[in-house]
Amino acid sequence: MISFRCDYSEGAHPEILKRLQETNWEQWDGYGFDPSSEHARKLILQACGCPDGEVCLLVGGTQTNATVIAGLLAGYEGVVAAATGHIGVHEAGAIEFTGHKVLTIPSHEGKMDAGELEAYLAGFEADEAKDHMVWPGLVYISLPTEYGTVYSRAELEALRDTAHRHGIRLYADGARLGYALASPAADYRLEDLKDLCDVFYIGGTKVGALCGEAVVFPTGAPRHFFTTVKQHGALLAKGRLLGVQFETLFTDNLYRRISENAIARAQELVSVLKNKGIPFFLESPTNQQFVILSNDQLERISREVNCEVWQEYDSSHKVVRFATSWATTPEQVRLLEELL
């Protein structure tokens, strides 16, 4: 059995495990005040081109989204997301659990359209009953989207400008950010995000780490954000676990290099699937590929290949996701080709 089910099936990059072992017996302060965490934050800010910003290291994606969104919003505000946005469909109501509603607008292959966002925000402001409603206080996107698509620089600028025109901020979920930036579809780099988003996070869990997400506030975190993190049960006592991992990922360009591996393997995967005549549900330039399989094809391939059923296509077909990762090898892709 080989797995293309997701991009966090493996443990962690060997360099991370090595560094965790090397520092295991050192006695460090907790809660992110250890030497590796402090160094990791400096390395991340340097890579992002915003040395005066702030970085907060958290454990997982849902925890990060819930904590950041709660820290950025007033009690009466909600967050605007595409209908397919992760916070609205795959986080079990975690945002609503913090007391903030997810306000959805249409999705286009996972993307939000700036024109539709403008219409939504302008419509809200023109509503005479708006004081009885949940105020939009933040715009949420993910890089890449749930469907592996990538916003262009122009699209990001349009979303940012629309949000700012209405006095709210743009937040980018970067659980798979490395794969978006390594994609040929991305016409921007990590250091450009400080100008394109008000806050974003760099995902580690799905890009080589055991766990961990690095939230970047280019101009500084919200007031008392450390306390907000603690209140949400997101403050890791052994913060060194996160610090050592991100310190390693941002040394010798490791984060970028392993992200590029996932994209290279995904491009090989696309060639294999197309050569076998398997139809695609949509075109994705990142590590997630969505194809259409008949129920019979899916039943047969599932005997030897672990992949994920994404949604129903029709009564006899399903949309199936194949995902590569930082650890996927050319040999695994060739084996899949043989099995197909």
Steps between C-alpha positions, in 0.01 A plus 500: 500500500632844404341822619411816312221579746642820652819697558546422869513121494873494577656609828761773462804581291811317629681829568222598741516169684876529519484850648231399751723219620809723517322753724298252702706518820544876502302677772308789347221734609150412387218673310719599206767687696771247414800577275372302201157666503656845521739417216219346292292817530795711384567270206134508395475880521822526301364263232174697489680833470331656802757513784273721711207257485404229747478122471293268716564127488188286539434128472241429228292658227156501660643622828685775314198615304276509806757685711603755238144576393390542861797728564421721201123536537273687737226294662236616253707431187522204264746385234426494127609185314433323173230234524767229473732668751665267750365687803144451375503138389785305663546643848191367678365846580817598689465865401135514607603328824711805581193720447570624148282417201647390165336716231519329161503630144527295176805289425663458159724191503575589860565869435319811617427771242583860594198634314264273690674592825447870419132438427458310826671762717331793325164327532552450870593862557192615309265279703295710738478203737876443518515588870291189563741281301846344526751756373765376253830572673752285314547330162634144503671322209734203477823467301455268319123453507314185596517399134872558462453818298720806555407866510704722269667817628232707324223300666659539844547873447135533399380313809732701728392831350132406525536399864695815589251720319240375744727529803565129556805272468602209279616177666662214308493141627836357394471141614647401160670833430828339396323313221328816378826696488686216325228475237564643153167681536627725782629833366617613845737379771484459876641849558218650292224375729563774756365745242221279370346385831456653845574171671587152375644179631770268375389140531740245640272203574443431129845614388758290678438556872350268759266786582500876509383816324682835505265801504657813352372846596699731267424812705453345843257268676167608651512636853551228762509229234718279722216498753248420225715202402504382862124548534438279198711215636753561224806583708739205493701466822783325316515771237844373406326228296372766260809719516745224411287392206460844345861589570595194296248565224634853452867400502672435164172566316362162609134611496525613139695195385261241640199695371651489151523121529124473550436713191747305287336172600154648438598596146619144443170377644302721262686352203430147622129563551460674164691226318261247649202697367362587843288821481578789734235677704699824477853617423715542812857635491587377849538169681129413509354344186129429455386238250174327412484124552213262444385313808647184349836663433508637853417162652782332305767763557420523872629147548857623452493880508381719786329812358216721623145522371434873485138521385233336290519577129191310388328174589779289353810721543688674777751782521818353651799691634860388454749701707878503493712624790845618596590130538348350184760322287524448122490126572156533660367683195643232271341228712164675472544510123562125494195432714280717279 
